[in-house]
Amino acid sequence: MAKQNFKLYVPREAPRKRKGIHKKSKNKAEKRQKSMKRYRGQG
């Protein structure tokens, strides 16, 4: 293969990484937090 010249290379703007948006499964603490009823104040 011939050597490539990168003078004409212009980097494209990449979408930012959305870390943790799509998880395969929640961990034990996250599962418990979802199921536990939070204290919602007086009454």
PyMOL Python script that loads the backbone (N, CA, C, O; Angstrom):
from pymol import cmd

cmd.read_pdbstr("""\
ATOM      1  N   MET A   1       0.825  -1.192   0.000  1.00  0.00           N
ATOM      2  CA  MET A   1       0.000   0.000   0.000  1.00  0.00           C
ATOM      3  C   MET A   1       0.870   1.257   0.000  1.00  0.00           C
ATOM      4  O   MET A   1       1.924   1.293   0.636  1.00  0.00           O
ATOM      5  N   ALA A   2       0.430   2.258  -0.701  1.00  0.00           N
ATOM      6  CA  ALA A   2       1.190   3.502  -0.781  1.00  0.00           C
ATOM      7  C   ALA A   2       1.054   4.287   0.523  1.00  0.00           C
ATOM      8  O   ALA A   2       0.075   4.156   1.257  1.00  0.00           O
ATOM      9  N   LYS A   3       2.052   5.090   0.775  1.00  0.00           N
ATOM     10  CA  LYS A   3       1.999   5.954   1.965  1.00  0.00           C
ATOM     11  C   LYS A   3       0.886   6.986   1.795  1.00  0.00           C
ATOM     12  O   LYS A   3       0.714   7.549   0.714  1.00  0.00           O
ATOM     13  N   GLN A   4       0.143   7.225   2.853  1.00  0.00           N
ATOM     14  CA  GLN A   4      -0.959   8.178   2.772  1.00  0.00           C
ATOM     15  C   GLN A   4      -0.506   9.553   3.250  1.00  0.00           C
ATOM     16  O   GLN A   4       0.306   9.680   4.166  1.00  0.00           O
ATOM     17  N   ASN A   5      -1.047  10.563   2.612  1.00  0.00           N
ATOM     18  CA  ASN A   5      -0.733  11.938   2.977  1.00  0.00           C
ATOM     19  C   ASN A   5      -1.929  12.507   3.729  1.00  0.00           C
ATOM     20  O   ASN A   5      -3.035  12.556   3.191  1.00  0.00           O
ATOM     21  N   PHE A   6      -1.716  12.931   4.956  1.00  0.00           N
ATOM     22  CA  PHE A   6      -2.823  13.382   5.801  1.00  0.00           C
ATOM     23  C   PHE A   6      -2.942  14.907   5.843  1.00  0.00           C
ATOM     24  O   PHE A   6      -3.536  15.457   6.770  1.00  0.00           O
ATOM     25  N   LYS A   7      -2.381  15.588   4.845  1.00  0.00           N
ATOM     26  CA  LYS A   7      -2.504  17.054   4.805  1.00  0.00           C
ATOM     27  C   LYS A   7      -3.944  17.484   4.544  1.00  0.00           C
ATOM     28  O   LYS A   7      -4.384  18.528   5.025  1.00  0.00           O
ATOM     29  N   LEU A   8      -4.674  16.672   3.778  1.00  0.00           N
ATOM     30  CA  LEU A   8      -6.050  17.028   3.429  1.00  0.00           C
ATOM     31  C   LEU A   8      -7.058  16.526   4.452  1.00  0.00           C
ATOM     32  O   LEU A   8      -8.258  16.752   4.303  1.00  0.00           O
ATOM     33  N   TYR A   9      -6.575  15.841   5.499  1.00  0.00           N
ATOM     34  CA  TYR A   9      -7.470  15.257   6.505  1.00  0.00           C
ATOM     35  C   TYR A   9      -8.094  16.353   7.368  1.00  0.00           C
ATOM     36  O   TYR A   9      -7.386  17.146   7.988  1.00  0.00           O
ATOM     37  N   VAL A  10      -9.433  16.388   7.400  1.00  0.00           N
ATOM     38  CA  VAL A  10     -10.154  17.322   8.274  1.00  0.00           C
ATOM     39  C   VAL A  10     -11.012  16.492   9.211  1.00  0.00           C
ATOM     40  O   VAL A  10     -11.937  15.822   8.753  1.00  0.00           O
ATOM     41  N   PRO A  11     -10.734  16.514  10.516  1.00  0.00           N
ATOM     42  CA  PRO A  11     -11.513  15.675  11.442  1.00  0.00           C
ATOM     43  C   PRO A  11     -12.963  16.143  11.522  1.00  0.00           C
ATOM     44  O   PRO A  11     -13.245  17.336  11.635  1.00  0.00           O
ATOM     45  N   ARG A  12     -13.876  15.170  11.461  1.00  0.00           N
ATOM     46  CA  ARG A  12     -15.297  15.491  11.576  1.00  0.00           C
ATOM     47  C   ARG A  12     -15.682  15.639  13.032  1.00  0.00           C
ATOM     48  O   ARG A  12     -15.035  15.081  13.919  1.00  0.00           O
ATOM     49  N   GLU A  13     -16.739  16.394  13.270  1.00  0.00           N
ATOM     50  CA  GLU A  13     -17.226  16.576  14.639  1.00  0.00           C
ATOM     51  C   GLU A  13     -17.974  15.313  15.051  1.00  0.00           C
ATOM     52  O   GLU A  13     -18.997  14.974  14.456  1.00  0.00           O
ATOM     53  N   ALA A  14     -17.480  14.630  16.047  1.00  0.00           N
ATOM     54  CA  ALA A  14     -18.087  13.376  16.484  1.00  0.00           C
ATOM     55  C   ALA A  14     -19.159  13.656  17.522  1.00  0.00           C
ATOM     56  O   ALA A  14     -19.028  14.609  18.290  1.00  0.00           O
ATOM     57  N   PRO A  15     -20.226  12.844  17.569  1.00  0.00           N
ATOM     58  CA  PRO A  15     -21.224  13.025  18.623  1.00  0.00           C
ATOM     59  C   PRO A  15     -20.611  12.706  19.976  1.00  0.00           C
ATOM     60  O   PRO A  15     -19.778  11.807  20.091  1.00  0.00           O
ATOM     61  N   ARG A  16     -21.027  13.451  21.009  1.00  0.00           N
ATOM     62  CA  ARG A  16     -20.415  13.220  22.317  1.00  0.00           C
ATOM     63  C   ARG A  16     -20.871  11.888  22.880  1.00  0.00           C
ATOM     64  O   ARG A  16     -21.979  11.429  22.601  1.00  0.00           O
ATOM     65  N   LYS A  17     -20.021  11.283  23.662  1.00  0.00           N
ATOM     66  CA  LYS A  17     -20.307   9.969  24.229  1.00  0.00           C
ATOM     67  C   LYS A  17     -21.359  10.090  25.318  1.00  0.00           C
ATOM     68  O   LYS A  17     -21.237  10.918  26.221  1.00  0.00           O
ATOM     69  N   ARG A  18     -22.395   9.260  25.227  1.00  0.00           N
ATOM     70  CA  ARG A  18     -23.466   9.283  26.229  1.00  0.00           C
ATOM     71  C   ARG A  18     -23.245   8.099  27.161  1.00  0.00           C
ATOM     72  O   ARG A  18     -23.852   7.038  27.014  1.00  0.00           O
ATOM     73  N   LYS A  19     -22.381   8.311  28.098  1.00  0.00           N
ATOM     74  CA  LYS A  19     -21.949   7.222  28.973  1.00  0.00           C
ATOM     75  C   LYS A  19     -23.070   6.756  29.894  1.00  0.00           C
ATOM     76  O   LYS A  19     -23.693   7.570  30.576  1.00  0.00           O
ATOM     77  N   GLY A  20     -23.324   5.472  29.915  1.00  0.00           N
ATOM     78  CA  GLY A  20     -24.291   4.895  30.845  1.00  0.00           C
ATOM     79  C   GLY A  20     -25.734   5.049  30.438  1.00  0.00           C
ATOM     80  O   GLY A  20     -26.623   4.746  31.234  1.00  0.00           O
ATOM     81  N   ILE A  21     -26.010   5.516  29.207  1.00  0.00           N
ATOM     82  CA  ILE A  21     -27.401   5.658  28.776  1.00  0.00           C
ATOM     83  C   ILE A  21     -28.008   4.275  28.541  1.00  0.00           C
ATOM     84  O   ILE A  21     -29.125   3.997  28.976  1.00  0.00           O
ATOM     85  N   HIS A  22     -27.264   3.416  27.853  1.00  0.00           N
ATOM     86  CA  HIS A  22     -27.787   2.085  27.549  1.00  0.00           C
ATOM     87  C   HIS A  22     -26.978   1.052  28.315  1.00  0.00           C
ATOM     88  O   HIS A  22     -25.845   0.737  27.951  1.00  0.00           O
ATOM     89  N   LYS A  23     -27.568   0.532  29.373  1.00  0.00           N
ATOM     90  CA  LYS A  23     -26.904  -0.504  30.160  1.00  0.00           C
ATOM     91  C   LYS A  23     -27.576  -1.830  29.892  1.00  0.00           C
ATOM     92  O   LYS A  23     -28.776  -1.878  29.619  1.00  0.00           O
ATOM     93  N   LYS A  24     -26.812  -2.916  29.968  1.00  0.00           N
ATOM     94  CA  LYS A  24     -27.432  -4.230  29.786  1.00  0.00           C
ATOM     95  C   LYS A  24     -28.327  -4.551  30.978  1.00  0.00           C
ATOM     96  O   LYS A  24     -29.461  -4.998  30.810  1.00  0.00           O
ATOM     97  N   SER A  25     -27.817  -4.323  32.161  1.00  0.00           N
ATOM     98  CA  SER A  25     -28.642  -4.583  33.349  1.00  0.00           C
ATOM     99  C   SER A  25     -28.171  -3.701  34.502  1.00  0.00           C
ATOM    100  O   SER A  25     -27.006  -3.308  34.572  1.00  0.00           O
ATOM    101  N   LYS A  26     -29.088  -3.406  35.386  1.00  0.00           N
ATOM    102  CA  LYS A  26     -28.755  -2.599  36.551  1.00  0.00           C
ATOM    103  C   LYS A  26     -28.057  -3.460  37.586  1.00  0.00           C
ATOM    104  O   LYS A  26     -28.263  -4.672  37.646  1.00  0.00           O
ATOM    105  N   ASN A  27     -27.222  -2.817  38.408  1.00  0.00           N
ATOM    106  CA  ASN A  27     -26.582  -3.565  39.483  1.00  0.00           C
ATOM    107  C   ASN A  27     -27.537  -3.676  40.677  1.00  0.00           C
ATOM    108  O   ASN A  27     -28.618  -3.086  40.675  1.00  0.00           O
ATOM    109  N   LYS A  28     -27.136  -4.418  41.666  1.00  0.00           N
ATOM    110  CA  LYS A  28     -28.019  -4.737  42.792  1.00  0.00           C
ATOM    111  C   LYS A  28     -28.519  -3.486  43.507  1.00  0.00           C
ATOM    112  O   LYS A  28     -29.698  -3.392  43.850  1.00  0.00           O
ATOM    113  N   ALA A  29     -27.624  -2.525  43.731  1.00  0.00           N
ATOM    114  CA  ALA A  29     -27.997  -1.296  44.437  1.00  0.00           C
ATOM    115  C   ALA A  29     -29.009  -0.485  43.632  1.00  0.00           C
ATOM    116  O   ALA A  29     -29.944   0.084  44.197  1.00  0.00           O
ATOM    117  N   GLU A  30     -28.823  -0.434  42.321  1.00  0.00           N
ATOM    118  CA  GLU A  30     -29.754   0.316  41.463  1.00  0.00           C
ATOM    119  C   GLU A  30     -31.120  -0.344  41.420  1.00  0.00           C
ATOM    120  O   GLU A  30     -32.145   0.338  41.421  1.00  0.00           O
ATOM    121  N   LYS A  31     -31.137  -1.675  41.382  1.00  0.00           N
ATOM    122  CA  LYS A  31     -32.413  -2.406  41.391  1.00  0.00           C
ATOM    123  C   LYS A  31     -33.169  -2.150  42.692  1.00  0.00           C
ATOM    124  O   LYS A  31     -34.377  -1.915  42.676  1.00  0.00           O
ATOM    125  N   ARG A  32     -32.452  -2.195  43.826  1.00  0.00           N
ATOM    126  CA  ARG A  32     -33.082  -1.971  45.131  1.00  0.00           C
ATOM    127  C   ARG A  32     -33.605  -0.554  45.247  1.00  0.00           C
ATOM    128  O   ARG A  32     -34.686  -0.333  45.794  1.00  0.00           O
ATOM    129  N   GLN A  33     -32.852   0.406  44.740  1.00  0.00           N
ATOM    130  CA  GLN A  33     -33.253   1.809  44.835  1.00  0.00           C
ATOM    131  C   GLN A  33     -34.558   2.051  44.073  1.00  0.00           C
ATOM    132  O   GLN A  33     -35.400   2.843  44.497  1.00  0.00           O
ATOM    133  N   LYS A  34     -34.712   1.352  42.935  1.00  0.00           N
ATOM    134  CA  LYS A  34     -35.925   1.496  42.134  1.00  0.00           C
ATOM    135  C   LYS A  34     -37.132   0.930  42.869  1.00  0.00           C
ATOM    136  O   LYS A  34     -38.209   1.525  42.858  1.00  0.00           O
ATOM    137  N   SER A  35     -36.947  -0.227  43.510  1.00  0.00           N
ATOM    138  CA  SER A  35     -38.080  -0.917  44.138  1.00  0.00           C
ATOM    139  C   SER A  35     -38.486  -0.309  45.489  1.00  0.00           C
ATOM    140  O   SER A  35     -39.652  -0.371  45.881  1.00  0.00           O
ATOM    141  N   MET A  36     -37.511   0.276  46.192  1.00  0.00           N
ATOM    142  CA  MET A  36     -37.794   0.820  47.530  1.00  0.00           C
ATOM    143  C   MET A  36     -38.661   2.070  47.431  1.00  0.00           C
ATOM    144  O   MET A  36     -38.402   2.941  46.601  1.00  0.00           O
ATOM    145  N   LYS A  37     -39.657   2.158  48.250  1.00  0.00           N
ATOM    146  CA  LYS A  37     -40.518   3.342  48.283  1.00  0.00           C
ATOM    147  C   LYS A  37     -39.806   4.412  49.098  1.00  0.00           C
ATOM    148  O   LYS A  37     -39.422   4.169  50.242  1.00  0.00           O
ATOM    149  N   ARG A  38     -39.631   5.581  48.523  1.00  0.00           N
ATOM    150  CA  ARG A  38     -38.972   6.667  49.227  1.00  0.00           C
ATOM    151  C   ARG A  38     -39.933   7.353  50.187  1.00  0.00           C
ATOM    152  O   ARG A  38     -41.148   7.350  49.989  1.00  0.00           O
ATOM    153  N   TYR A  39     -39.358   7.941  51.232  1.00  0.00           N
ATOM    154  CA  TYR A  39     -40.150   8.729  52.176  1.00  0.00           C
ATOM    155  C   TYR A  39     -40.522  10.040  51.496  1.00  0.00           C
ATOM    156  O   TYR A  39     -39.646  10.809  51.101  1.00  0.00           O
ATOM    157  N   ARG A  40     -41.813  10.293  51.360  1.00  0.00           N
ATOM    158  CA  ARG A  40     -42.274  11.446  50.573  1.00  0.00           C
ATOM    159  C   ARG A  40     -42.770  12.602  51.455  1.00  0.00           C
ATOM    160  O   ARG A  40     -43.624  13.380  51.029  1.00  0.00           O
ATOM    161  N   GLY A  41     -42.259  12.713  52.634  1.00  0.00           N
ATOM    162  CA  GLY A  41     -42.634  13.823  53.502  1.00  0.00           C
ATOM    163  C   GLY A  41     -43.782  13.462  54.439  1.00  0.00           C
ATOM    164  O   GLY A  41     -44.148  12.293  54.557  1.00  0.00           O
ATOM    165  N   GLN A  42     -44.333  14.443  55.090  1.00  0.00           N
ATOM    166  CA  GLN A  42     -45.322  14.219  56.138  1.00  0.00           C
ATOM    167  C   GLN A  42     -46.661  13.804  55.554  1.00  0.00           C
ATOM    168  O   GLN A  42     -47.078  14.300  54.507  1.00  0.00           O
ATOM    169  N   GLY A  43     -47.327  12.891  56.242  1.00  0.00           N
ATOM    170  CA  GLY A  43     -48.682  12.543  55.876  1.00  0.00           C
ATOM    171  C   GLY A  43     -48.842  11.290  55.132  1.00  0.00           C
ATOM    172  O   GLY A  43     -49.962  10.919  54.781  1.00  0.00           O
TER     173      GLY A  43
END
""", "prot")
cmd.dss("prot")
cmd.show_as("cartoon", "prot")
cmd.util.cbc("prot")
cmd.orient("prot")
